[in-house]
């Protein structure tokens, strides 16, 4: 009597339904001291994307400080999209040492007076209390759509002849 | 951070700031992942 090792592979497709995207603005705040002892207050609002899957992510960044001028110079703002799950160890450009960033859409000086941003650009306006930076993060070609995933099951059996 | 979660991160640099201001918001983008 001999032994034969027979293997059977079964692939079971599993499709995961994505959770619904948020329909409400997401708001977070932060503060950082200035050299003159006052603080720069920031409010970052991520607005719901009009499309599914989102191609552009609209956002607003409000900056308020008692000492911030209406036309600041040397003010640079960048906005990027990043995640930190399975890219640990890759340096980033936005101060996160254990993640990976897609490139920020804008790195440069702001020009006051732009009332409406173009796609992939940001604009600056004075809302009477401070500055509001508006823009849209456009999702680039380096990101791909995930339509589902599969589960592979391997079954091994020993057959006796 | 679980799969599908991302951070939209803004960084502000200004000569009057003692350090760059970084602010981020976690958003859910289940349709997108890295192309490896």
N, CA and C atoms of all chains as a GROMACS GRO file, in nm:
protein
  591
    1UNK      N    1   0.085  -0.118   0.000
    1UNK     CA    2   0.000   0.000   0.000
    1UNK      C    3   0.090   0.124   0.000
    2UNK      N    4   0.062   0.218  -0.089
    2UNK     CA    5   0.142   0.340  -0.095
    2UNK      C    6   0.061   0.460  -0.051
    3UNK      N    7   0.133   0.567  -0.029
    3UNK     CA    8   0.070   0.689   0.014
    3UNK      C    9   0.081   0.793  -0.098
    4UNK      N   10  -0.022   0.868  -0.119
    4UNK     CA   11  -0.020   0.979  -0.215
    4UNK      C   12  -0.073   1.103  -0.147
    5UNK      N   13  -0.005   1.213  -0.166
    5UNK     CA   14  -0.047   1.340  -0.104
    5UNK      C   15  -0.126   1.419  -0.206
    6UNK      N   16  -0.253   1.431  -0.183
    6UNK     CA   17  -0.338   1.506  -0.275
    6UNK      C   18  -0.379   1.637  -0.209
    7UNK      N   19  -0.373   1.743  -0.286
    7UNK     CA   20  -0.409   1.874  -0.231
    7UNK      C   21  -0.524   1.931  -0.312
    8UNK      N   22  -0.613   1.990  -0.241
    8UNK     CA   23  -0.730   2.052  -0.302
    8UNK      C   24  -0.733   2.198  -0.263
    9UNK      N   25  -0.743   2.283  -0.360
    9UNK     CA   26  -0.750   2.426  -0.334
    9UNK      C   27  -0.889   2.477  -0.368
   10UNK      N   28  -0.942   2.554  -0.280
   10UNK     CA   29  -1.073   2.615  -0.302
   10UNK      C   30  -1.058   2.766  -0.286
   11UNK      N   31  -1.105   2.836  -0.382
   11UNK     CA   32  -1.104   2.981  -0.371
   11UNK      C   33  -1.246   3.030  -0.349
   12UNK      N   34  -1.263   3.104  -0.242
   12UNK     CA   35  -1.394   3.157  -0.209
   12UNK      C   36  -1.388   3.309  -0.222
   13UNK      N   37  -1.455   3.366  -0.321
   13UNK     CA   38  -1.452   3.512  -0.332
   13UNK      C   39  -1.533   3.577  -0.221
   14UNK      N   40  -1.476   3.677  -0.163
   14UNK     CA   41  -1.544   3.753  -0.057
   14UNK      C   42  -1.544   3.899  -0.098
   15UNK      N   43  -1.660   3.956  -0.103
   15UNK     CA   44  -1.672   4.097  -0.138
   15UNK      C   45  -1.718   4.175  -0.015
   16UNK      N   46  -1.641   4.273   0.016
   16UNK     CA   47  -1.670   4.352   0.135
   16UNK      C   48  -1.739   4.482   0.093
   17UNK      N   49  -1.850   4.509   0.154
   17UNK     CA   50  -1.919   4.634   0.126
   17UNK      C   51  -1.852   4.745   0.206
   18UNK      N   52  -1.814   4.853   0.138
   18UNK     CA   53  -1.751   4.961   0.213
   18UNK      C   54  -1.851   5.029   0.304
   19UNK      N   55  -1.807   5.075   0.419
   19UNK     CA   56  -1.898   5.150   0.505
   19UNK      C   57  -1.934   5.282   0.439
   20UNK      N   58  -2.048   5.333   0.471
   20UNK     CA   59  -2.088   5.459   0.407
   20UNK      C   60  -1.993   5.573   0.445
   21UNK      N   61  -1.968   5.657   0.347
   21UNK     CA   62  -1.882   5.771   0.374
   21UNK      C   63  -1.958   5.873   0.458
   22UNK      N   64  -1.881   5.950   0.530
   22UNK     CA   65  -1.942   6.051   0.615
   22UNK      C   66  -2.007   6.159   0.529
   23UNK      N   67  -2.128   6.198   0.568
   23UNK     CA   68  -2.199   6.304   0.497
   23UNK      C   69  -2.191   6.436   0.572
   24UNK      N   70  -2.122   6.434   0.685
   24UNK     CA   71  -2.110   6.556   0.764
   24UNK      C   72  -1.966   6.604   0.763
   25UNK      N   73  -1.945   6.735   0.774
   25UNK     CA   74  -1.809   6.785   0.782
   25UNK      C   75  -1.737   6.731   0.906
   26UNK      N   76  -1.610   6.701   0.891
   26UNK     CA   77  -1.528   6.654   1.001
   26UNK      C   78  -1.439   6.770   1.043
   27UNK      N   79  -1.443   6.803   1.171
   27UNK     CA   80  -1.373   6.922   1.219
   27UNK      C   81  -1.276   6.884   1.329
   28UNK      N   82  -1.156   6.938   1.320
   28UNK     CA   83  -1.059   6.921   1.427
   28UNK      C   84  -0.984   7.052   1.444
   29UNK      N   85  -0.929   7.072   1.564
   29UNK     CA   86  -0.861   7.198   1.593
   29UNK      C   87  -0.722   7.171   1.648
   30UNK      N   88  -0.636   7.271   1.636
   30UNK     CA   89  -0.501   7.263   1.691
   30UNK      C   90  -0.451   7.404   1.718
   31UNK      N   91  -0.350   7.414   1.802
   31UNK     CA   92  -0.295   7.543   1.837
   31UNK      C   93  -0.143   7.531   1.848
   32UNK      N   94  -0.076   7.637   1.808
   32UNK     CA   95   0.071   7.637   1.816
   32UNK      C   96   0.118   7.777   1.855
   33UNK      N   97   0.214   7.785   1.948
   33UNK     CA   98   0.260   7.918   1.993
   33UNK      C   99   0.339   7.990   1.885
   34UNK      N  100   0.324   8.122   1.888
   34UNK     CA  101   0.402   8.209   1.801
   34UNK      C  102   0.519   8.266   1.880
   35UNK      N  103   0.611   8.324   1.809
   35UNK     CA  104   0.732   8.376   1.874
   35UNK      C  105   0.702   8.495   1.965
   36UNK      N  106   0.588   8.562   1.943
   36UNK     CA  107   0.555   8.678   2.027
   36UNK      C  108   0.472   8.640   2.149
   37UNK      N  109   0.454   8.511   2.173
   37UNK     CA  110   0.383   8.467   2.292
   37UNK      C  111   0.237   8.436   2.271
   38UNK      N  112   0.179   8.480   2.161
   38UNK     CA  113   0.040   8.445   2.132
   38UNK      C  114   0.036   8.311   2.060
   39UNK      N  115  -0.085   8.266   2.033
   39UNK     CA  116  -0.102   8.136   1.968
   39UNK      C  117  -0.166   8.152   1.831
   40UNK      N  118  -0.133   8.061   1.744
   40UNK     CA  119  -0.202   8.049   1.616
   40UNK      C  120  -0.302   7.934   1.630
   41UNK      N  121  -0.428   7.967   1.616
   41UNK     CA  122  -0.533   7.866   1.628
   41UNK      C  123  -0.571   7.819   1.487
   42UNK      N  124  -0.586   7.689   1.474
   42UNK     CA  125  -0.620   7.632   1.344
   42UNK      C  126  -0.743   7.543   1.358
   43UNK      N  127  -0.834   7.556   1.264
   43UNK     CA  128  -0.950   7.467   1.256
   43UNK      C  129  -0.951   7.404   1.117
   44UNK      N  130  -0.946   7.273   1.116
   44UNK     CA  131  -0.935   7.198   0.990
   44UNK      C  132  -1.066   7.125   0.967
   45UNK      N  133  -1.131   7.156   0.858
   45UNK     CA  134  -1.261   7.097   0.826
   45UNK      C  135  -1.250   7.018   0.696
   46UNK      N  136  -1.286   6.892   0.703
   46UNK     CA  137  -1.291   6.809   0.583
   46UNK      C  138  -1.437   6.794   0.544
   47UNK      N  139  -1.469   6.836   0.425
   47UNK     CA  140  -1.608   6.837   0.380
   47UNK      C  141  -1.639   6.709   0.305
   48UNK      N  142  -1.764   6.668   0.305
   48UNK     CA  143  -1.800   6.545   0.233
   48UNK      C  144  -1.768   6.557   0.084
   49UNK      N  145  -1.718   6.449   0.030
   49UNK     CA  146  -1.687   6.448  -0.112
   49UNK      C  147  -1.815   6.428  -0.192
   50UNK      N  148  -1.830   6.499  -0.301
   50UNK     CA  149  -1.954   6.487  -0.379
   50UNK      C  150  -1.965   6.358  -0.458
   51UNK      N  151  -1.858   6.280  -0.470
   51UNK     CA  152  -1.862   6.161  -0.555
   51UNK      C  153  -1.824   6.038  -0.475
   52UNK      N  154  -1.868   5.923  -0.525
   52UNK     CA  155  -1.832   5.795  -0.465
   52UNK      C  156  -1.780   5.703  -0.573
   53UNK      N  157  -1.659   5.650  -0.564
   53UNK     CA  158  -1.560   5.685  -0.463
   53UNK      C  159  -1.512   5.828  -0.482
   54UNK      N  160  -1.468   5.890  -0.375
   54UNK     CA  161  -1.429   6.030  -0.386
   54UNK      C  162  -1.306   6.049  -0.474
   55UNK      N  163  -1.314   6.143  -0.563
   55UNK     CA  164  -1.199   6.181  -0.646
   55UNK      C  165  -1.132   6.305  -0.590
   56UNK      N  166  -1.212   6.388  -0.526
   56UNK     CA  167  -1.160   6.510  -0.466
   56UNK      C  168  -1.216   6.525  -0.325
   57UNK      N  169  -1.132   6.569  -0.236
   57UNK     CA  170  -1.173   6.586  -0.097
   57UNK      C  171  -1.164   6.735  -0.065
   58UNK      N  172  -1.278   6.803  -0.055
   58UNK     CA  173  -1.272   6.945  -0.022
   58UNK      C  174  -1.237   6.967   0.125
   59UNK      N  175  -1.166   7.071   0.152
   59UNK     CA  176  -1.128   7.101   0.290
   59UNK      C  177  -1.122   7.251   0.310
   60UNK      N  178  -1.125   7.291   0.437
   60UNK     CA  179  -1.103   7.429   0.477
   60UNK      C  180  -1.007   7.430   0.594
   61UNK      N  181  -0.919   7.526   0.595
   61UNK     CA  182  -0.828   7.545   0.707
   61UNK      C  183  -0.839   7.690   0.751
   62UNK      N  184  -0.893   7.709   0.872
   62UNK     CA  185  -0.907   7.844   0.927
   62UNK      C  186  -0.791   7.872   1.021
   63UNK      N  187  -0.728   7.987   1.004
   63UNK     CA  188  -0.616   8.027   1.088
   63UNK      C  189  -0.652   8.158   1.157
   64UNK      N  190  -0.642   8.159   1.288
   64UNK     CA  191  -0.675   8.277   1.365
   64UNK      C  192  -0.567   8.304   1.467
   65UNK      N  193  -0.533   8.432   1.480
   65UNK     CA  194  -0.438   8.475   1.580
   65UNK      C  195  -0.453   8.625   1.598
   66UNK      N  196  -0.434   8.676   1.721
   66UNK     CA  197  -0.442   8.822   1.739
   66UNK      C  198  -0.335   8.896   1.660
   67UNK      N  199  -0.230   8.828   1.624
   67UNK     CA  200  -0.119   8.900   1.562
   67UNK      C  201  -0.096   8.863   1.417
   68UNK      N  202  -0.185   8.785   1.360
   68UNK     CA  203  -0.160   8.744   1.222
   68UNK      C  204  -0.206   8.857   1.128
   69UNK      N  205  -0.122   8.898   1.039
   69UNK     CA  206  -0.162   9.005   0.946
   69UNK      C  207  -0.256   8.953   0.839
   70UNK      N  208  -0.321   9.045   0.772
   70UNK     CA  209  -0.415   9.004   0.667
   70UNK      C  210  -0.342   8.954   0.543
   71UNK      N  211  -0.221   8.996   0.527
   71UNK     CA  212  -0.141   8.950   0.413
   71UNK      C  213  -0.007   8.897   0.463
   72UNK      N  214  -0.009   8.781   0.524
   72UNK     CA  215   0.116   8.730   0.580
   72UNK      C  216   0.216   8.692   0.471
   73UNK      N  217   0.339   8.708   0.503
   73UNK     CA  218   0.444   8.665   0.411
   73UNK      C  219   0.508   8.539   0.468
   74UNK      N  220   0.572   8.466   0.384
   74UNK     CA  221   0.642   8.343   0.424
   74UNK      C  222   0.550   8.240   0.485
   75UNK      N  223   0.424   8.247   0.454
   75UNK     CA  224   0.329   8.147   0.504
   75UNK      C  225   0.317   8.038   0.400
   76UNK      N  226   0.347   7.916   0.441
   76UNK     CA  227   0.342   7.804   0.348
   76UNK      C  228   0.253   7.695   0.404
   77UNK      N  229   0.168   7.645   0.321
   77UNK     CA  230   0.073   7.542   0.363
   77UNK      C  231   0.079   7.426   0.265
   78UNK      N  232   0.086   7.307   0.321
   78UNK     CA  233   0.077   7.189   0.236
   78UNK      C  234  -0.028   7.096   0.293
   79UNK      N  235  -0.095   7.027   0.206
   79UNK     CA  236  -0.198   6.932   0.247
   79UNK      C  237  -0.171   6.801   0.176
   80UNK      N  238  -0.168   6.694   0.252
   80UNK     CA  239  -0.141   6.564   0.194
   80UNK      C  240  -0.228   6.457   0.256
   81UNK      N  241  -0.233   6.346   0.187
   81UNK     CA  242  -0.311   6.232   0.234
   81UNK      C  243  -0.214   6.123   0.274
   82UNK      N  244  -0.234   6.065   0.390
   82UNK     CA  245  -0.139   5.963   0.435
   82UNK      C  246  -0.212   5.854   0.513
   83UNK      N  247  -0.146   5.742   0.524
   83UNK     CA  248  -0.197   5.634   0.606
   83UNK      C  249  -0.078   5.563   0.668
   84UNK      N  250  -0.103   5.486   0.769
   84UNK     CA  251   0.006   5.439   0.852
   84UNK      C  252  -0.001   5.289   0.882
   85UNK      N  253  -0.078   5.215   0.810
   85UNK     CA  254  -0.101   5.078   0.851
   85UNK      C  255   0.009   4.983   0.806
   86UNK      N  256   0.033   4.974   0.678
   86UNK     CA  257   0.129   4.875   0.634
   86UNK      C  258   0.240   4.937   0.553
   87UNK      N  259   0.278   5.056   0.592
   87UNK     CA  260   0.391   5.120   0.527
   87UNK      C  261   0.491   5.166   0.632
   88UNK      N  262   0.488   5.105   0.747
   88UNK     CA  263   0.575   5.148   0.856
   88UNK      C  264   0.722   5.144   0.812
   89UNK      N  265   0.793   5.246   0.853
   89UNK     CA  266   0.934   5.249   0.822
   89UNK      C  267   0.969   5.340   0.708
   90UNK      N  268   0.867   5.384   0.635
   90UNK     CA  269   0.894   5.475   0.523
   90UNK      C  270   0.887   5.618   0.574
   91UNK      N  271   0.991   5.691   0.550
   91UNK     CA  272   0.991   5.830   0.593
   91UNK      C  273   0.887   5.910   0.516
   92UNK      N  274   0.844   6.015   0.578
   92UNK     CA  275   0.744   6.098   0.513
   92UNK      C  276   0.790   6.242   0.511
   93UNK      N  277   0.717   6.319   0.437
   93UNK     CA  278   0.754   6.460   0.425
   93UNK      C  279   0.673   6.549   0.516
   94UNK      N  280   0.578   6.493   0.586
   94UNK     CA  281   0.492   6.576   0.670
   94UNK      C  282   0.511   6.546   0.818
   95UNK      N  283   0.627   6.502   0.857
   95UNK     CA  284   0.658   6.490   0.997
   95UNK      C  285   0.614   6.362   1.063
   96UNK      N  286   0.570   6.265   0.987
   96UNK     CA  287   0.530   6.139   1.045
   96UNK      C  288   0.633   6.033   1.008
   97UNK      N  289   0.713   5.988   1.102
   97UNK     CA  290   0.825   5.900   1.066
   97UNK      C  291   0.786   5.757   1.036
   98UNK      N  292   0.663   5.718   1.062
   98UNK     CA  293   0.630   5.577   1.045
   98UNK      C  294   0.515   5.556   0.947
   99UNK      N  295   0.500   5.646   0.859
   99UNK     CA  296   0.392   5.629   0.763
   99UNK      C  297   0.437   5.661   0.623
  100UNK      N  298   0.342   5.680   0.538
  100UNK     CA  299   0.374   5.718   0.401
  100UNK      C  300   0.272   5.822   0.356
  101UNK      N  301   0.319   5.922   0.291
  101UNK     CA  302   0.229   6.026   0.243
  101UNK      C  303   0.223   6.024   0.092
  102UNK      N  304   0.104   6.045   0.043
  102UNK     CA  305   0.097   6.089  -0.094
  102UNK      C  306   0.135   6.235  -0.097
  103UNK      N  307   0.186   6.283  -0.206
  103UNK     CA  308   0.239   6.419  -0.208
  103UNK      C  309   0.132   6.521  -0.173
  104UNK      N  310   0.173   6.622  -0.101
  104UNK     CA  311   0.083   6.733  -0.074
  104UNK      C  312   0.048   6.803  -0.204
  105UNK      N  313  -0.070   6.856  -0.208
  105UNK     CA  314  -0.112   6.917  -0.334
  105UNK      C  315  -0.048   7.053  -0.355
  106UNK      N  316  -0.019   7.121  -0.248
  106UNK     CA  317   0.037   7.255  -0.263
  106UNK      C  318   0.146   7.274  -0.159
  107UNK      N  319   0.258   7.316  -0.200
  107UNK     CA  320   0.362   7.361  -0.108
  107UNK      C  321   0.413   7.492  -0.166
  108UNK      N  322   0.379   7.598  -0.103
  108UNK     CA  323   0.422   7.727  -0.157
  108UNK      C  324   0.357   7.840  -0.082
  109UNK      N  325   0.394   7.957  -0.118
  109UNK     CA  326   0.338   8.075  -0.054
  109UNK      C  327   0.196   8.099  -0.104
  110UNK      N  328   0.113   8.144  -0.013
  110UNK     CA  329  -0.023   8.174  -0.050
  110UNK      C  330  -0.032   8.316  -0.104
  111UNK      N  331  -0.121   8.333  -0.195
  111UNK     CA  332  -0.145   8.466  -0.250
  111UNK      C  333  -0.280   8.516  -0.201
  112UNK      N  334  -0.281   8.616  -0.116
  112UNK     CA  335  -0.410   8.667  -0.068
  112UNK      C  336  -0.493   8.720  -0.185
  113UNK      N  337  -0.623   8.706  -0.170
  113UNK     CA  338  -0.711   8.759  -0.271
  113UNK      C  339  -0.770   8.654  -0.363
  114UNK      N  340  -0.720   8.532  -0.353
  114UNK     CA  341  -0.781   8.424  -0.433
  114UNK      C  342  -0.907   8.381  -0.361
  115UNK      N  343  -1.021   8.406  -0.421
  115UNK     CA  344  -1.145   8.380  -0.350
  115UNK      C  345  -1.197   8.240  -0.376
  116UNK      N  346  -1.157   8.183  -0.484
  116UNK     CA  347  -1.211   8.051  -0.516
  116UNK      C  348  -1.099   7.963  -0.569
  117UNK      N  349  -1.074   7.852  -0.505
  117UNK     CA  350  -0.962   7.769  -0.549
  117UNK      C  351  -0.995   7.690  -0.674
  118UNK      N  352  -0.895   7.665  -0.750
  118UNK     CA  353  -0.907   7.575  -0.864
  118UNK      C  354  -0.878   7.433  -0.816
  119UNK      N  355  -0.925   7.332  -0.887
  119UNK     CA  356  -0.892   7.193  -0.846
  119UNK      C  357  -0.742   7.174  -0.835
  120UNK      N  358  -0.702   7.112  -0.727
  120UNK     CA  359  -0.560   7.091  -0.706
  120UNK      C  360  -0.488   7.214  -0.660
  121UNK      N  361  -0.561   7.313  -0.619
  121UNK     CA  362  -0.500   7.437  -0.576
  121UNK      C  363  -0.569   7.482  -0.448
  122UNK      N  364  -0.514   7.577  -0.381
  122UNK     CA  365  -0.580   7.631  -0.264
  122UNK      C  366  -0.586   7.781  -0.274
  123UNK      N  367  -0.688   7.835  -0.212
  123UNK     CA  368  -0.706   7.978  -0.213
  123UNK      C  369  -0.716   8.031  -0.072
  124UNK      N  370  -0.705   8.160  -0.058
  124UNK     CA  371  -0.700   8.223   0.073
  124UNK      C  372  -0.799   8.338   0.073
  125UNK      N  373  -0.874   8.348   0.179
  125UNK     CA  374  -0.961   8.465   0.192
  125UNK      C  375  -0.968   8.507   0.337
  126UNK      N  376  -1.003   8.628   0.360
  126UNK     CA  377  -1.016   8.683   0.494
  126UNK      C  378  -1.164   8.680   0.530
  127UNK      N  379  -1.199   8.608   0.638
  127UNK     CA  380  -1.339   8.598   0.675
  127UNK      C  381  -1.376   8.698   0.785
  128UNK      N  382  -1.289   8.793   0.811
  128UNK     CA  383  -1.315   8.893   0.913
  128UNK      C  384  -1.256   8.858   1.047
  129UNK      N  385  -1.235   8.730   1.072
  129UNK     CA  386  -1.177   8.688   1.199
  129UNK      C  387  -1.035   8.636   1.179
  130UNK      N  388  -1.003   8.603   1.060
  130UNK     CA  389  -0.872   8.546   1.031
  130UNK      C  390  -0.867   8.504   0.887
  131UNK      N  391  -0.788   8.406   0.861
  131UNK     CA  392  -0.774   8.359   0.723
  131UNK      C  393  -0.842   8.224   0.707
  132UNK      N  394  -0.897   8.202   0.592
  132UNK     CA  395  -0.955   8.073   0.558
  132UNK      C  396  -0.888   8.024   0.430
  133UNK      N  397  -0.832   7.908   0.440
  133UNK     CA  398  -0.770   7.846   0.324
  133UNK      C  399  -0.865   7.737   0.275
  134UNK      N  400  -0.898   7.743   0.150
  134UNK     CA  401  -0.991   7.645   0.094
  134UNK      C  402  -0.922   7.570  -0.018
  135UNK      N  403  -0.957   7.446  -0.032
  135UNK     CA  404  -0.898   7.369  -0.140
  135UNK      C  405  -0.961   7.234  -0.153
  136UNK      N  406  -0.910   7.160  -0.248
  136UNK     CA  407  -0.956   7.024  -0.270
  136UNK      C  408  -0.835   6.935  -0.288
  137UNK      N  409  -0.833   6.829  -0.212
  137UNK     CA  410  -0.729   6.729  -0.236
  137UNK      C  411  -0.777   6.638  -0.347
  138UNK      N  412  -0.700   6.631  -0.453
  138UNK     CA  413  -0.737   6.546  -0.566
  138UNK      C  414  -0.662   6.415  -0.555
  139UNK      N  415  -0.736   6.306  -0.551
  139UNK     CA  416  -0.673   6.175  -0.535
  139UNK      C  417  -0.600   6.137  -0.662
  140UNK      N  418  -0.475   6.102  -0.647
  140UNK     CA  419  -0.388   6.083  -0.763
  140UNK      C  420  -0.395   5.944  -0.821
  141UNK      N  421  -0.314   5.923  -0.924
  141UNK     CA  422  -0.317   5.796  -0.995
  141UNK      C  423  -0.249   5.684  -0.919
  142UNK      N  424  -0.172   5.717  -0.816
  142UNK     CA  425  -0.103   5.614  -0.740
  142UNK      C  426  -0.192   5.538  -0.646
  143UNK      N  427  -0.316   5.576  -0.640
  143UNK     CA  428  -0.410   5.508  -0.552
  143UNK      C  429  -0.508   5.431  -0.639
  144UNK      N  430  -0.534   5.309  -0.602
  144UNK     CA  431  -0.619   5.225  -0.686
  144UNK      C  432  -0.746   5.186  -0.613
  145UNK      N  433  -0.845   5.151  -0.689
  145UNK     CA  434  -0.972   5.112  -0.632
  145UNK      C  435  -0.969   4.964  -0.595
  146UNK      N  436  -1.017   4.932  -0.478
  146UNK     CA  437  -1.024   4.794  -0.432
  146UNK      C  438  -1.168   4.749  -0.443
  147UNK      N  439  -1.194   4.651  -0.527
  147UNK     CA  440  -1.332   4.608  -0.551
  147UNK      C  441  -1.370   4.488  -0.465
  148UNK      N  442  -1.277   4.423  -0.405
  148UNK     CA  443  -1.310   4.308  -0.324
  148UNK      C  444  -1.185   4.231  -0.292
  149UNK      N  445  -1.198   4.127  -0.217
  149UNK     CA  446  -1.081   4.046  -0.187
  149UNK      C  447  -1.126   3.900  -0.182
  150UNK      N  448  -1.033   3.812  -0.191
  150UNK     CA  449  -1.064   3.671  -0.192
  150UNK      C  450  -1.002   3.598  -0.075
  151UNK      N  451  -1.060   3.487  -0.041
  151UNK     CA  452  -1.009   3.402   0.066
  151UNK      C  453  -0.972   3.268   0.006
  152UNK      N  454  -0.849   3.227   0.022
  152UNK     CA  455  -0.805   3.101  -0.036
  152UNK      C  456  -0.792   2.997   0.075
  153UNK      N  457  -0.851   2.883   0.051
  153UNK     CA  458  -0.846   2.774   0.149
  153UNK      C  459  -0.773   2.656   0.086
  154UNK      N  460  -0.670   2.610   0.148
  154UNK     CA  461  -0.596   2.494   0.100
  154UNK      C  462  -0.628   2.374   0.188
  155UNK      N  463  -0.667   2.266   0.125
  155UNK     CA  464  -0.698   2.143   0.198
  155UNK      C  465  -0.600   2.036   0.155
  156UNK      N  466  -0.536   1.972   0.248
  156UNK     CA  467  -0.438   1.868   0.219
  156UNK      C  468  -0.485   1.736   0.280
  157UNK      N  469  -0.471   1.628   0.203
  157UNK     CA  470  -0.516   1.499   0.255
  157UNK      C  471  -0.416   1.390   0.215
  158UNK      N  472  -0.402   1.293   0.296
  158UNK     CA  473  -0.320   1.176   0.266
  158UNK      C  474  -0.412   1.062   0.224
  159UNK      N  475  -0.387   1.005   0.108
  159UNK     CA  476  -0.470   0.895   0.060
  159UNK      C  477  -0.392   0.766   0.071
  160UNK      N  478  -0.455   0.660   0.120
  160UNK     CA  479  -0.394   0.528   0.132
  160UNK      C  480  -0.443   0.442   0.016
  161UNK      N  481  -0.348   0.382  -0.054
  161UNK     CA  482  -0.384   0.292  -0.163
  161UNK      C  483  -0.391   0.150  -0.111
  162UNK      N  484  -0.481   5.273   1.320
  162UNK     CA  485  -0.553   5.308   1.198
  162UNK      C  486  -0.586   5.180   1.122
  163UNK      N  487  -0.711   5.155   1.097
  163UNK     CA  488  -0.752   5.032   1.032
  163UNK      C  489  -0.752   5.051   0.881
  164UNK      N  490  -0.772   4.940   0.811
  164UNK     CA  491  -0.772   4.945   0.666
  164UNK      C  492  -0.884   5.037   0.617
  165UNK      N  493  -0.851   5.118   0.523
  165UNK     CA  494  -0.949   5.211   0.469
  165UNK      C  495  -0.946   5.347   0.537
  166UNK      N  496  -0.874   5.358   0.645
  166UNK     CA  497  -0.866   5.486   0.713
  166UNK      C  498  -0.742   5.562   0.669
  167UNK      N  499  -0.760   5.688   0.644
  167UNK     CA  500  -0.654   5.775   0.600
  167UNK      C  501  -0.654   5.901   0.685
  168UNK      N  502  -0.548   5.974   0.676
  168UNK     CA  503  -0.543   6.105   0.739
  168UNK      C  504  -0.523   6.210   0.632
  169UNK      N  505  -0.608   6.309   0.632
  169UNK     CA  506  -0.581   6.428   0.551
  169UNK      C  507  -0.510   6.525   0.644
  170UNK      N  508  -0.388   6.556   0.609
  170UNK     CA  509  -0.301   6.628   0.702
  170UNK      C  510  -0.260   6.761   0.640
  171UNK      N  511  -0.274   6.865   0.718
  171UNK     CA  512  -0.230   6.998   0.674
  171UNK      C  513  -0.114   7.042   0.761
  172UNK      N  514  -0.018   7.103   0.697
  172UNK     CA  515   0.097   7.156   0.769
  172UNK      C  516   0.114   7.303   0.734
  173UNK      N  517   0.131   7.384   0.838
  173UNK     CA  518   0.147   7.528   0.819
  173UNK      C  519   0.286   7.567   0.866
  174UNK      N  520   0.359   7.632   0.780
  174UNK     CA  521   0.491   7.685   0.815
  174UNK      C  522   0.484   7.837   0.800
  175UNK      N  523   0.535   7.903   0.903
  175UNK     CA  524   0.535   8.050   0.903
  175UNK      C  525   0.650   8.093   0.990
  176UNK      N  526   0.712   8.204   0.952
  176UNK     CA  527   0.830   8.248   1.026
  176UNK      C  528   0.798   8.286   1.170
  177UNK      N  529   0.672   8.320   1.199
  177UNK     CA  530   0.634   8.356   1.335
  177UNK      C  531   0.599   8.235   1.421
  178UNK      N  532   0.590   8.119   1.362
  178UNK     CA  533   0.558   7.998   1.438
  178UNK      C  534   0.684   7.942   1.502
  179UNK      N  535   0.672   7.897   1.626
  179UNK     CA  536   0.786   7.836   1.693
  179UNK      C  537   0.818   7.698   1.636
  180UNK      N  538   0.718   7.634   1.579
  180UNK     CA  539   0.736   7.505   1.513
  180UNK      C  540   0.623   7.490   1.413
  181UNK      N  541   0.641   7.409   1.309
  181UNK     CA  542   0.532   7.391   1.213
  181UNK      C  543   0.405   7.341   1.281
  182UNK      N  544   0.295   7.393   1.238
  182UNK     CA  545   0.166   7.348   1.291
  182UNK      C  546   0.116   7.236   1.201
  183UNK      N  547   0.091   7.122   1.262
  183UNK     CA  548   0.041   7.006   1.186
  183UNK      C  549  -0.096   6.970   1.243
  184UNK      N  550  -0.191   6.956   1.155
  184UNK     CA  551  -0.326   6.921   1.197
  184UNK      C  552  -0.379   6.819   1.098
  185UNK      N  553  -0.446   6.717   1.149
  185UNK     CA  554  -0.493   6.612   1.059
  185UNK      C  555  -0.632   6.566   1.099
  186UNK      N  556  -0.699   6.508   1.005
  186UNK     CA  557  -0.833   6.455   1.027
  186UNK      C  558  -0.839   6.315   0.965
  187UNK      N  559  -0.887   6.222   1.044
  187UNK     CA  560  -0.902   6.085   0.993
  187UNK      C  561  -1.027   6.076   0.908
  188UNK      N  562  -1.010   6.021   0.790
  188UNK     CA  563  -1.124   6.003   0.700
  188UNK      C  564  -1.125   5.859   0.651
  189UNK      N  565  -1.238   5.816   0.604
  189UNK     CA  566  -1.253   5.678   0.559
  189UNK      C  567  -1.257   5.675   0.407
  190UNK      N  568  -1.163   5.607   0.349
  190UNK     CA  569  -1.158   5.592   0.204
  190UNK      C  570  -1.143   5.444   0.170
  191UNK      N  571  -1.252   5.368   0.185
  191UNK     CA  572  -1.239   5.223   0.166
  191UNK      C  573  -1.208   5.183   0.023
  192UNK      N  574  -1.228   5.274  -0.070
  192UNK     CA  575  -1.207   5.239  -0.211
  192UNK      C  576  -1.060   5.247  -0.252
  193UNK      N  577  -0.977   5.304  -0.166
  193UNK     CA  578  -0.842   5.334  -0.210
  193UNK      C  579  -0.738   5.262  -0.126
  194UNK      N  580  -0.638   5.214  -0.194
  194UNK     CA  581  -0.526   5.153  -0.125
  194UNK      C  582  -0.401   5.183  -0.207
  195UNK      N  583  -0.290   5.140  -0.157
  195UNK     CA  584  -0.167   5.160  -0.232
  195UNK      C  585  -0.159   5.063  -0.349
  196UNK      N  586  -0.095   5.109  -0.454
  196UNK     CA  587  -0.064   5.020  -0.566
  196UNK      C  588   0.078   4.972  -0.545
  197UNK      N  589   0.092   4.845  -0.507
  197UNK     CA  590   0.224   4.795  -0.470
  197UNK      C  591   0.286   4.717  -0.585
   0.00000   0.00000   0.00000
